[in-house]
């Protein structure tokens, strides 16, 4: 714990509003795994909901920069939630994206965040979403985007394609 009972990993530098983003998408792409960094002006304290919303916003910006079109965000049914649903027009694929935002390595990275049980749940939710659609796609893909905030002033985005 740090000042005022706020955990140290939630206190970040440069207290400004989270909407002030600069220099988006610096980094590299390599096949199925891409790592990108984007400059962010950080707040001093964040709630878990704010951290999650920030991670999803960065993930959506990352996906659109890759040419994907976002169809839905935070789609919910009684069995759970899909963070982002997008289409890849080049591959005629629908992409279901699980976004994991982390402020430390305490609970593991992207590989540890999505267990086989979580992949099964995502497949089930994807099937339910697809059953309600009139469009058809040539393929379906499950991706995971990990957003790491707080270790350095620039958040790191790790995109793993085709996890399940």
N, CA, C and O atoms as a DFTB+ gen file, in Angstrom:
656 C
 N C O
     1  1       0.838      -1.189       0.000
     2  2       0.000       0.000       0.000
     3  2       0.876       1.244       0.000
     4  3       2.003       1.240       0.496
     5  1       0.343       2.265      -0.551
     6  2       1.079       3.515      -0.635
     7  2       0.293       4.640       0.000
     8  3      -0.404       4.454       0.998
     9  1       0.421       5.811      -0.599
    10  2      -0.245       6.991      -0.074
    11  2      -1.751       6.809      -0.035
    12  3      -2.350       6.396      -1.028
    13  1      -2.358       7.106       1.077
    14  2      -3.809       7.114       1.189
    15  2      -4.462       5.766       0.943
    16  3      -5.626       5.715       0.545
    17  1      -3.741       4.665       1.170
    18  2      -4.323       3.351       1.000
    19  2      -4.458       2.912      -0.453
    20  3      -5.125       1.916      -0.729
    21  1      -3.841       3.630      -1.389
    22  2      -3.916       3.282      -2.808
    23  2      -2.736       2.364      -3.125
    24  3      -1.590       2.737      -2.875
    25  1      -2.990       1.178      -3.666
    26  2      -1.882       0.286      -4.009
    27  2      -0.910       0.967      -4.965
    28  3      -1.315       1.730      -5.842
    29  1       0.360       0.685      -4.786
    30  2       1.401       1.344      -5.555
    31  2       1.225       1.141      -7.063
    32  3       1.458       2.064      -7.844
    33  1       0.813      -0.063      -7.473
    34  2       0.701      -0.331      -8.906
    35  2      -0.429       0.449      -9.569
    36  3      -0.481       0.511     -10.797
    37  1      -1.344       1.050      -8.788
    38  2      -2.412       1.855      -9.373
    39  2      -2.052       3.335      -9.449
    40  3      -2.745       4.110     -10.108
    41  1      -0.966       3.731      -8.776
    42  2      -0.533       5.124      -8.842
    43  2       0.446       5.265      -9.998
    44  3       1.533       4.688      -9.967
    45  1       0.072       6.019     -11.001
    46  2       0.917       6.206     -12.167
    47  2       1.347       7.648     -12.275
    48  3       0.816       8.519     -11.585
    49  1       2.311       7.900     -13.144
    50  2       2.844       9.252     -13.312
    51  2       1.907      10.162     -14.106
    52  3       0.931       9.703     -14.698
    53  1       2.221      11.464     -14.107
    54  2       1.541      12.477     -14.920
    55  2       0.029      12.513     -14.716
    56  3      -0.709      11.994     -15.554
    57  1      -0.444      13.102     -13.642
    58  2      -1.885      13.130     -13.403
    59  2      -2.631      14.011     -14.407
    60  3      -2.719      15.226     -14.229
    61  1      -3.162      13.400     -15.450
    62  2      -3.985      14.081     -16.433
    63  2      -5.149      13.186     -16.806
    64  3      -5.177      12.013     -16.436
    65  1      -6.095      13.722     -17.524
    66  2      -7.257      12.942     -17.922
    67  2      -6.854      11.835     -18.883
    68  3      -5.951      12.029     -19.697
    69  1      -7.509      10.667     -18.806
    70  2      -7.122       9.554     -19.664
    71  2      -7.443       9.786     -21.134
    72  3      -6.968       9.035     -21.986
    73  1      -8.226      10.794     -21.450
    74  2      -8.589      11.042     -22.842
    75  2      -7.462      11.695     -23.628
    76  3      -7.554      11.813     -24.850
    77  1      -6.409      12.119     -22.957
    78  2      -5.323      12.811     -23.649
    79  2      -4.284      11.806     -24.136
    80  3      -3.309      11.531     -23.436
    81  1      -4.483      11.271     -25.306
    82  2      -3.577      10.281     -25.890
    83  2      -2.746      10.961     -26.966
    84  3      -3.240      11.813     -27.705
    85  1      -1.478      10.573     -27.044
    86  2      -0.633      11.117     -28.094
    87  2       0.168       9.997     -28.732
    88  3       0.334       8.927     -28.148
    89  1       0.656      10.248     -29.923
    90  2       1.575       9.370     -30.623
    91  2       1.094       7.926     -30.667
    92  3       1.804       7.043     -30.186
    93  1      -0.098       7.645     -31.231
    94  2      -0.614       6.288     -31.205
    95  2       0.140       5.338     -32.116
    96  3       0.597       5.712     -33.196
    97  1       0.257       4.114     -31.661
    98  2       0.750       2.954     -32.405
    99  2       2.167       3.058     -32.920
   100  3       2.422       3.188     -34.117
   101  1       3.065       2.994     -31.978
   102  2       4.464       2.805     -32.320
   103  2       4.777       1.361     -32.003
   104  3       4.282       0.844     -31.001
   105  1       5.554       0.705     -32.788
   106  2       5.893      -0.665     -32.432
   107  2       6.152      -1.534     -33.625
   108  3       6.534      -1.062     -34.696
   109  1       5.933      -2.847     -33.422
   110  2       6.256      -3.797     -34.467
   111  2       5.151      -4.824     -34.582
   112  3       4.389      -5.039     -33.639
   113  1       5.067      -5.452     -35.730
   114  2       4.115      -6.523     -35.998
   115  2       4.909      -7.730     -36.447
   116  3       5.869      -7.600     -37.206
   117  1       4.514      -8.905     -35.982
   118  2       5.184     -10.104     -36.464
   119  2       4.206     -11.264     -36.472
   120  3       4.040     -11.948     -35.461
   121  1       3.568     -11.487     -37.589
   122  2       2.722     -12.650     -37.773
   123  2       1.560     -12.725     -36.819
   124  3       0.743     -11.807     -36.748
   125  1       1.481     -13.824     -36.078
   126  2       0.362     -14.053     -35.184
   127  2       0.473     -13.286     -33.879
   128  3      -0.524     -13.137     -33.172
   129  1       1.646     -12.801     -33.544
   130  2       1.836     -12.070     -32.298
   131  2       2.332     -10.681     -32.645
   132  3       3.336     -10.534     -33.343
   133  1       1.644      -9.670     -32.168
   134  2       2.119      -8.319     -32.414
   135  2       2.231      -7.579     -31.097
   136  3       1.384      -7.723     -30.215
   137  1       3.275      -6.793     -30.972
   138  2       3.510      -5.988     -29.779
   139  2       3.574      -4.550     -30.217
   140  3       4.366      -4.198     -31.092
   141  1       2.752      -3.717     -29.621
   142  2       2.739      -2.300     -29.953
   143  2       2.787      -1.494     -28.670
   144  3       2.362      -1.945     -27.606
   145  1       3.308      -0.309     -28.800
   146  2       3.322       0.612     -27.667
   147  2       2.646       1.899     -28.111
   148  3       2.787       2.344     -29.250
   149  1       1.916       2.473     -27.186
   150  2       1.272       3.747     -27.472
   151  2       1.477       4.659     -26.276
   152  3       1.390       4.219     -25.130
   153  1       1.742       5.892     -26.533
   154  2       1.978       6.845     -25.465
   155  2       0.661       7.199     -24.797
   156  3      -0.351       7.407     -25.467
   157  1       0.682       7.264     -23.480
   158  2      -0.545       7.528     -22.752
   159  2      -0.242       8.507     -21.620
   160  3       0.804       8.414     -20.978
   161  1      -1.134       9.419     -21.384
   162  2      -1.016      10.306     -20.234
   163  2      -1.791       9.643     -19.108
   164  3      -3.003       9.457     -19.218
   165  1      -1.117       9.286     -18.036
   166  2      -1.714       8.451     -17.006
   167  2      -2.355       9.269     -15.889
   168  3      -1.991      10.417     -15.637
   169  1      -3.315       8.641     -15.236
   170  2      -3.966       9.242     -14.075
   171  2      -3.206       8.799     -12.830
   172  3      -2.412       7.860     -12.898
   173  1      -3.431       9.448     -11.708
   174  2      -2.755       9.047     -10.488
   175  2      -3.407       7.807      -9.879
   176  3      -2.694       6.940      -9.373
   177  1      -4.715       7.693      -9.911
   178  2      -5.393       6.504      -9.380
   179  2      -6.468       6.070     -10.360
   180  3      -7.120       6.890     -11.007
   181  1      -6.633       4.758     -10.450
   182  2      -7.614       4.212     -11.366
   183  2      -8.433       3.156     -10.658
   184  3      -7.912       2.427      -9.814
   185  1      -9.696       3.067     -10.987
   186  2     -10.499       1.954     -10.514
   187  2     -10.307       0.804     -11.499
   188  3      -9.803       1.002     -12.605
   189  1     -10.709      -0.391     -11.095
   190  2     -10.579      -1.530     -12.003
   191  2     -11.402      -1.334     -13.272
   192  3     -10.990      -1.737     -14.360
   193  1     -12.563      -0.713     -13.121
   194  2     -13.412      -0.453     -14.291
   195  2     -12.723       0.515     -15.255
   196  3     -12.792       0.323     -16.469
   197  1     -12.062       1.548     -14.734
   198  2     -11.355       2.501     -15.590
   199  2     -10.174       1.843     -16.293
   200  3      -9.914       2.109     -17.466
   201  1      -9.466       0.987     -15.573
   202  2      -8.335       0.270     -16.172
   203  2      -8.836      -0.634     -17.295
   204  3      -8.239      -0.676     -18.371
   205  1      -9.921      -1.351     -17.051
   206  2     -10.496      -2.225     -18.072
   207  2     -10.992      -1.456     -19.282
   208  3     -10.782      -1.879     -20.419
   209  1     -11.653      -0.325     -19.045
   210  2     -12.157       0.500     -20.153
   211  2     -11.002       1.060     -20.981
   212  3     -11.085       1.123     -22.208
   213  1      -9.943       1.459     -20.316
   214  2      -8.761       1.956     -21.015
   215  2      -8.155       0.859     -21.883
   216  3      -7.812       1.098     -23.040
   217  1      -8.024      -0.337     -21.329
   218  2      -7.477      -1.459     -22.090
   219  2      -8.316      -1.784     -23.304
   220  3      -7.776      -2.036     -24.382
   221  1      -9.639      -1.782     -23.147
   222  2     -10.518      -2.060     -24.282
   223  2     -10.426      -0.968     -25.343
   224  3     -10.460      -1.261     -26.538
   225  1     -10.311       0.277     -24.917
   226  2     -10.184       1.376     -25.874
   227  2      -8.897       1.221     -26.686
   228  3      -8.906       1.384     -27.906
   229  1      -7.799       0.907     -26.011
   230  2      -6.527       0.712     -26.714
   231  2      -6.597      -0.499     -27.644
   232  3      -6.040      -0.470     -28.741
   233  1      -7.272      -1.553     -27.214
   234  2      -7.410      -2.749     -28.040
   235  2      -8.216      -2.452     -29.300
   236  3      -7.850      -2.903     -30.386
   237  1      -9.308      -1.699     -29.170
   238  2     -10.126      -1.349     -30.330
   239  2      -9.322      -0.483     -31.303
   240  3      -9.397      -0.681     -32.515
   241  1      -8.563       0.463     -30.784
   242  2      -7.722       1.298     -31.650
   243  2      -6.688       0.436     -32.372
   244  3      -6.401       0.660     -33.548
   245  1      -6.130      -0.547     -31.667
   246  2      -5.157      -1.462     -32.269
   247  2      -5.808      -2.263     -33.404
   248  3      -5.233      -2.393     -34.485
   249  1      -6.995      -2.791     -33.156
   250  2      -7.686      -3.587     -34.167
   251  2      -8.028      -2.757     -35.404
   252  3      -7.849      -3.219     -36.530
   253  1      -8.512      -1.547     -35.200
   254  2      -8.851      -0.700     -36.352
   255  2      -7.598      -0.305     -37.122
   256  3      -7.650      -0.137     -38.340
   257  1      -6.477      -0.154     -36.430
   258  2      -5.231       0.170     -37.132
   259  2      -4.764      -1.003     -37.987
   260  3      -4.021      -0.806     -38.948
   261  1      -5.190      -2.220     -37.652
   262  2      -4.853      -3.402     -38.447
   263  2      -5.842      -3.625     -39.593
   264  3      -5.671      -4.556     -40.380
   265  1      -6.869      -2.789     -39.694
   266  2      -7.832      -2.895     -40.772
   267  2      -9.089      -3.669     -40.420
   268  3      -9.914      -3.923     -41.298
   269  1      -9.259      -4.051     -39.166
   270  2     -10.464      -4.749     -38.747
   271  2     -11.565      -3.738     -38.471
   272  3     -11.293      -2.593     -38.109
   273  1     -12.809      -4.168     -38.644
   274  2     -13.964      -3.300     -38.391
   275  2     -14.684      -3.840     -37.161
   276  3     -15.081      -5.004     -37.134
   277  1     -14.849      -3.011     -36.158
   278  2     -15.484      -3.421     -34.908
   279  2     -16.999      -3.443     -35.100
   280  3     -17.604      -2.454     -35.513
   281  1     -17.601      -4.602     -34.790
   282  2     -19.054      -4.760     -34.890
   283  2     -19.742      -4.484     -33.568
   284  3     -20.816      -3.883     -33.535
   285  1     -19.125      -4.923     -32.471
   286  2     -19.752      -4.757     -31.154
   287  2     -18.678      -4.732     -30.076
   288  3     -17.602      -5.313     -30.217
   289  1     -19.012      -4.036     -28.995
   290  2     -18.152      -4.014     -27.802
   291  2     -19.011      -4.397     -26.607
   292  3     -20.169      -3.993     -26.500
   293  1     -18.431      -5.175     -25.721
   294  2     -19.090      -5.593     -24.477
   295  2     -20.458      -6.223     -24.735
   296  3     -21.435      -5.888     -24.064
   297  1     -20.527      -7.132     -25.704
   298  2     -21.767      -7.850     -25.992
   299  2     -22.028      -8.834     -24.857
   300  3     -21.151      -9.615     -24.487
   301  1     -23.241      -8.791     -24.308
   302  2     -23.569      -9.624     -23.152
   303  2     -24.772     -10.508     -23.425
   304  3     -25.688     -10.143     -24.161
   305  1     -24.743     -11.672     -22.814
   306  2     -25.908     -12.544     -22.741
   307  2     -25.861     -13.171     -21.348
   308  3     -24.978     -12.849     -20.552
   309  1     -26.789     -14.047     -21.057
   310  2     -26.835     -14.585     -19.690
   311  2     -25.658     -15.503     -19.365
   312  3     -25.447     -15.844     -18.202
   313  1     -24.890     -15.907     -20.380
   314  2     -23.752     -16.802     -20.155
   315  2     -22.425     -16.067     -20.015
   316  3     -21.418     -16.675     -19.649
   317  1     -22.411     -14.785     -20.297
   318  2     -21.164     -14.040     -20.161
   319  2     -21.092     -12.857     -21.107
   320  3     -22.109     -12.358     -21.589
   321  1     -19.859     -12.415     -21.362
   322  2     -19.628     -11.216     -22.154
   323  2     -18.486     -11.444     -23.131
   324  3     -17.496     -12.101     -22.810
   325  1     -18.640     -10.890     -24.328
   326  2     -17.558     -10.827     -25.303
   327  2     -17.077      -9.379     -25.338
   328  3     -17.873      -8.463     -25.548
   329  1     -15.772      -9.171     -25.132
   330  2     -15.241      -7.810     -25.050
   331  2     -15.361      -7.061     -26.370
   332  3     -15.901      -5.956     -26.410
   333  1     -14.858      -7.658     -27.456
   334  2     -14.881      -6.999     -28.756
   335  2     -15.206      -8.045     -29.823
   336  3     -14.666      -9.151     -29.812
   337  1     -16.092      -7.677     -30.738
   338  2     -16.396      -8.508     -31.897
   339  2     -16.067      -7.668     -33.123
   340  3     -16.582      -6.563     -33.288
   341  1     -15.196      -8.209     -33.985
   342  2     -14.753      -7.460     -35.161
   343  2     -14.768      -8.363     -36.386
   344  3     -14.855      -9.585     -36.271
   345  1     -14.681      -7.748     -37.556
   346  2     -14.553      -8.514     -38.792
   347  2     -13.249      -8.152     -39.473
   348  3     -12.793      -7.009     -39.431
   349  1     -12.668      -9.153     -40.098
   350  2     -11.474      -8.961     -40.905
   351  2     -11.915      -9.088     -42.359
   352  3     -12.046     -10.204     -42.861
   353  1     -12.151      -7.953     -43.056
   354  2     -12.688      -8.012     -44.410
   355  2     -11.785      -8.762     -45.386
   356  3     -12.279      -9.406     -46.311
   357  1     -10.479      -8.687     -45.193
   358  2      -9.552      -9.347     -46.109
   359  2      -9.698     -10.865     -46.044
   360  3      -9.618     -11.535     -47.073
   361  1      -9.910     -11.412     -44.856
   362  2     -10.018     -12.860     -44.680
   363  2     -11.467     -13.332     -44.593
   364  3     -11.717     -14.527     -44.441
   365  1     -12.419     -12.410     -44.688
   366  2     -13.852     -12.733     -44.489
   367  2     -14.034     -13.529     -43.201
   368  3     -14.702     -14.563     -43.180
   369  1     -13.434     -13.032     -42.144
   370  2     -13.486     -13.716     -40.851
   371  2     -14.119     -12.814     -39.814
   372  3     -13.975     -11.592     -39.861
   373  1     -14.825     -13.431     -38.874
   374  2     -15.308     -12.710     -37.705
   375  2     -14.336     -13.041     -36.583
   376  3     -13.943     -14.194     -36.406
   377  1     -13.954     -12.019     -35.830
   378  2     -12.932     -12.162     -34.797
   379  2     -13.533     -11.793     -33.450
   380  3     -14.050     -10.690     -33.270
   381  1     -13.462     -12.722     -32.509
   382  2     -13.921     -12.480     -31.147
   383  2     -12.674     -12.237     -30.301
   384  3     -11.773     -13.074     -30.245
   385  1     -12.638     -11.074     -29.643
   386  2     -11.424     -10.650     -28.950
   387  2     -11.684     -10.557     -27.448
   388  3     -12.622      -9.896     -27.003
   389  1     -10.843     -11.225     -26.688
   390  2     -10.833     -11.111     -25.227
   391  2      -9.716     -10.141     -24.882
   392  3      -8.573     -10.339     -25.293
   393  1     -10.035      -9.099     -24.136
   394  2      -9.044      -8.090     -23.759
   395  2      -8.689      -8.284     -22.298
   396  3      -9.565      -8.334     -21.435
   397  1      -7.396      -8.394     -22.028
   398  2      -6.896      -8.526     -20.665
   399  2      -5.979      -7.342     -20.385
   400  3      -4.948      -7.182     -21.039
   401  1      -6.348      -6.527     -19.431
   402  2      -5.547      -5.364     -19.067
   403  2      -4.871      -5.649     -17.742
   404  3      -5.517      -6.059     -16.778
   405  1      -3.582      -5.432     -17.699
   406  2      -2.799      -5.719     -16.505
   407  2      -1.993      -4.488     -16.086
   408  3      -1.539      -3.708     -16.923
   409  1      -1.829      -4.334     -14.773
   410  2      -0.969      -3.278     -14.249
   411  2       0.295      -3.861     -13.632
   412  3       1.214      -3.120     -13.285
   413  1       0.348      -5.198     -13.492
   414  2       1.548      -5.864     -12.980
   415  2       1.559      -7.295     -13.505
   416  3       0.602      -7.749     -14.133
   417  1       2.645      -7.990     -13.240
   418  2       2.754      -9.393     -13.641
   419  2       2.320     -10.329     -12.517
   420  3       2.562     -11.534     -12.590
   421  1       1.691      -9.798     -11.493
   422  2       1.310     -10.575     -10.327
   423  2       0.415     -11.765     -10.696
   424  3       0.560     -12.843     -10.119
   425  1      -0.501     -11.584     -11.641
   426  2      -1.425     -12.650     -12.016
   427  2      -1.061     -13.279     -13.357
   428  3      -1.894     -13.954     -13.962
   429  1       0.150     -13.075     -13.826
   430  2       0.597     -13.668     -15.079
   431  2       0.328     -12.775     -16.269
   432  3      -0.325     -11.737     -16.159
   433  1       0.847     -13.199     -17.410
   434  2       0.682     -12.432     -18.630
   435  2      -0.519     -12.892     -19.427
   436  3      -1.454     -13.482     -18.887
   437  1      -0.480     -12.612     -20.725
   438  2      -1.600     -12.936     -21.601
   439  2      -1.795     -14.446     -21.691
   440  3      -2.930     -14.924     -21.683
   441  1      -0.702     -15.202     -21.777
   442  2      -0.801     -16.662     -21.906
   443  2      -1.488     -17.288     -20.694
   444  3      -2.259     -18.235     -20.848
   445  1      -1.227     -16.786     -19.518
   446  2      -1.836     -17.323     -18.310
   447  2      -3.241     -16.793     -18.086
   448  3      -4.008     -17.387     -17.328
   449  1      -3.591     -15.693     -18.726
   450  2      -4.894     -15.063     -18.492
   451  2      -6.042     -15.828     -19.134
   452  3      -7.166     -15.793     -18.633
   453  1      -5.771     -16.517     -20.232
   454  2      -6.833     -17.225     -20.937
   455  2      -6.579     -18.728     -20.812
   456  3      -5.737     -19.300     -21.504
   457  1      -7.326     -19.332     -19.918
   458  2      -7.210     -20.761     -19.645
   459  2      -8.064     -21.547     -20.642
   460  3      -8.899     -20.961     -21.330
   461  1      -7.866     -22.863     -20.727
   462  2      -8.733     -23.670     -21.599
   463  2     -10.221     -23.523     -21.255
   464  3     -11.068     -23.540     -22.148
   465  1     -10.535     -23.381     -19.982
   466  2     -11.924     -23.165     -19.573
   467  2     -12.452     -21.843     -20.133
   468  3     -13.594     -21.773     -20.588
   469  1     -11.630     -20.801     -20.102
   470  2     -12.022     -19.496     -20.639
   471  2     -12.222     -19.582     -22.159
   472  3     -13.145     -18.969     -22.695
   473  1     -11.366     -20.337     -22.854
   474  2     -11.508     -20.509     -24.300
   475  2     -12.828     -21.217     -24.611
   476  3     -13.519     -20.841     -25.558
   477  1     -13.182     -22.229     -23.829
   478  2     -14.461     -22.920     -24.034
   479  2     -15.637     -21.972     -23.848
   480  3     -16.603     -22.012     -24.611
   481  1     -15.552     -21.116     -22.829
   482  2     -16.617     -20.138     -22.595
   483  2     -16.708     -19.151     -23.746
   484  3     -17.808     -18.801     -24.175
   485  1     -15.565     -18.696     -24.253
   486  2     -15.556     -17.766     -25.382
   487  2     -16.151     -18.417     -26.632
   488  3     -16.884     -17.766     -27.377
   489  1     -15.842     -19.697     -26.868
   490  2     -16.416     -20.415     -28.012
   491  2     -17.934     -20.503     -27.889
   492  3     -18.663     -20.313     -28.863
   493  1     -18.391     -20.792     -26.691
   494  2     -19.838     -20.888     -26.461
   495  2     -20.516     -19.543     -26.730
   496  3     -21.539     -19.480     -27.411
   497  1     -19.940     -18.477     -26.192
   498  2     -20.498     -17.144     -26.404
   499  2     -20.455     -16.757     -27.884
   500  3     -21.397     -16.154     -28.398
   501  1     -19.367     -17.102     -28.564
   502  2     -19.262     -16.807     -29.996
   503  2     -20.358     -17.539     -30.769
   504  3     -20.964     -16.970     -31.676
   505  1     -20.611     -18.793     -30.414
   506  2     -21.670     -19.558     -31.071
   507  2     -23.036     -18.935     -30.871
   508  3     -23.848     -18.893     -31.795
   509  1     -23.289     -18.453     -29.666
   510  2     -24.571     -17.804     -29.374
   511  2     -24.707     -16.519     -30.186
   512  3     -25.770     -16.239     -30.739
   513  1     -23.626     -15.739     -30.256
   514  2     -23.666     -14.489     -31.020
   515  2     -23.889     -14.788     -32.505
   516  3     -24.706     -14.138     -33.158
   517  1     -23.159     -15.773     -33.033
   518  2     -23.283     -16.124     -34.453
   519  2     -24.688     -16.623     -34.797
   520  3     -25.191     -16.364     -35.890
   521  1     -25.318     -17.336     -33.865
   522  2     -26.660     -17.863     -34.116
   523  2     -27.678     -16.746     -34.327
   524  3     -28.690     -16.954     -34.995
   525  1     -27.428     -15.585     -33.776
   526  2     -28.349     -14.466     -33.915
   527  2     -28.037     -13.552     -35.085
   528  3     -28.669     -12.504     -35.227
   529  1     -27.076     -13.920     -35.932
   530  2     -26.664     -13.049     -37.031
   531  2     -27.198     -13.546     -38.366
   532  3     -27.371     -14.747     -38.572
   533  1     -27.454     -12.620     -39.257
   534  2     -27.892     -12.980     -40.609
   535  2     -26.712     -13.065     -41.571
   536  3     -26.793     -13.760     -42.583
   537  1     -25.617     -12.369     -41.271
   538  2     -24.426     -12.421     -42.119
   539  2     -23.717     -13.763     -41.938
   540  3     -23.949     -14.482     -40.966
   541  1     -22.852     -14.079     -42.894
   542  2     -22.034     -15.283     -42.749
   543  2     -20.584     -14.927     -43.052
   544  3     -20.307     -14.012     -43.828
   545  1     -19.672     -15.653     -42.437
   546  2     -18.246     -15.413     -42.600
   547  2     -17.575     -16.721     -42.979
   548  3     -18.062     -17.802     -42.648
   549  1     -16.460     -16.613     -43.671
   550  2     -15.725     -17.799     -44.100
   551  2     -15.040     -18.490     -42.926
   552  3     -14.872     -19.709     -42.938
   553  1     -14.650     -17.731     -41.924
   554  2     -13.974     -18.333     -40.770
   555  2     -14.267     -17.545     -39.500
   556  3     -14.724     -16.402     -39.538
   557  1     -13.990     -18.190     -38.388
   558  2     -14.175     -17.598     -37.063
   559  2     -12.842     -17.702     -36.343
   560  3     -12.158     -18.722     -36.424
   561  1     -12.481     -16.642     -35.641
   562  2     -11.193     -16.626     -34.944
   563  2     -11.368     -16.054     -33.543
   564  3     -12.144     -15.120     -33.340
   565  1     -10.647     -16.614     -32.580
   566  2     -10.602     -16.074     -31.215
   567  2      -9.217     -15.485     -30.992
   568  3      -8.210     -16.175     -31.150
   569  1      -9.167     -14.220     -30.627
   570  2      -7.909     -13.534     -30.349
   571  2      -7.896     -13.063     -28.902
   572  3      -8.941     -12.905     -28.271
   573  1      -6.698     -12.845     -28.397
   574  2      -6.527     -12.251     -27.077
   575  2      -5.603     -11.052     -27.236
   576  3      -4.544     -11.142     -27.857
   577  1      -6.020      -9.942     -26.671
   578  2      -5.166      -8.756     -26.647
   579  2      -4.868      -8.439     -25.193
   580  3      -5.772      -8.211     -24.389
   581  1      -3.587      -8.430     -24.875
   582  2      -3.135      -8.067     -23.540
   583  2      -2.612      -6.649     -23.553
   584  3      -1.784      -6.294     -24.392
   585  1      -3.091      -5.835     -22.624
   586  2      -2.636      -4.452     -22.503
   587  2      -1.937      -4.326     -21.163
   588  3      -2.537      -4.589     -20.120
   589  1      -0.673      -3.928     -21.181
   590  2       0.110      -3.785     -19.959
   591  2       0.300      -2.308     -19.676
   592  3       0.928      -1.597     -20.460
   593  1      -0.242      -1.840     -18.551
   594  2      -0.201      -0.429     -18.177
   595  2       0.596      -0.285     -16.890
   596  3       0.454      -1.093     -15.972
   597  1       1.429       0.734     -16.824
   598  2       2.058       1.084     -15.563
   599  2       3.513       0.733     -15.434
   600  3       4.224       1.392     -14.675
   601  1       4.005      -0.286     -16.143
   602  2       5.411      -0.654     -16.011
   603  2       6.296       0.433     -16.598
   604  3       7.351       0.752     -16.049
   605  1       5.864       0.992     -17.706
   606  2       6.583       2.087     -18.340
   607  2       5.543       3.127     -18.771
   608  3       4.348       2.830     -18.781
   609  1       5.970       4.317     -19.122
   610  2       5.007       5.359     -19.465
   611  2       4.178       5.045     -20.715
   612  3       3.139       5.667     -20.935
   613  1       4.620       4.100     -21.521
   614  2       3.934       3.753     -22.752
   615  2       3.320       2.361     -22.603
   616  3       4.065       1.396     -22.430
   617  1       1.992       2.214     -22.662
   618  2       1.377       0.898     -22.529
   619  2       1.813      -0.047     -23.649
   620  3       2.018       0.367     -24.790
   621  1       1.946      -1.303     -23.300
   622  2       2.349      -2.330     -24.251
   623  2       1.123      -3.144     -24.630
   624  3       0.347      -3.547     -23.763
   625  1       0.949      -3.387     -25.925
   626  2      -0.182      -4.171     -26.414
   627  2       0.350      -5.430     -27.063
   628  3       1.155      -5.368     -27.992
   629  1      -0.103      -6.579     -26.572
   630  2       0.288      -7.872     -27.121
   631  2      -0.949      -8.513     -27.719
   632  3      -1.940      -8.726     -27.022
   633  1      -0.897      -8.823     -29.012
   634  2      -2.041      -9.368     -29.729
   635  2      -1.696     -10.797     -30.158
   636  3      -0.799     -11.010     -30.974
   637  1      -2.415     -11.762     -29.603
   638  2      -2.223     -13.167     -29.956
   639  2      -3.449     -13.595     -30.758
   640  3      -4.576     -13.515     -30.268
   641  1      -3.229     -14.045     -31.978
   642  2      -4.321     -14.422     -32.867
   643  2      -4.549     -15.923     -32.844
   644  3      -3.608     -16.707     -32.717
   645  1      -5.808     -16.310     -32.968
   646  2      -6.155     -17.719     -33.099
   647  2      -5.845     -18.574     -31.879
   648  3      -5.181     -19.603     -32.003
   649  1      -6.309     -18.169     -30.715
   650  2      -6.016     -18.928     -29.492
   651  2      -6.907     -20.159     -29.331
   652  3      -6.560     -21.066     -28.575
   653  1      -8.026     -20.209     -30.012
   654  2      -8.893     -21.379     -29.809
   655  2      -9.809     -21.670     -30.948
   656  3     -10.581     -22.627     -30.890
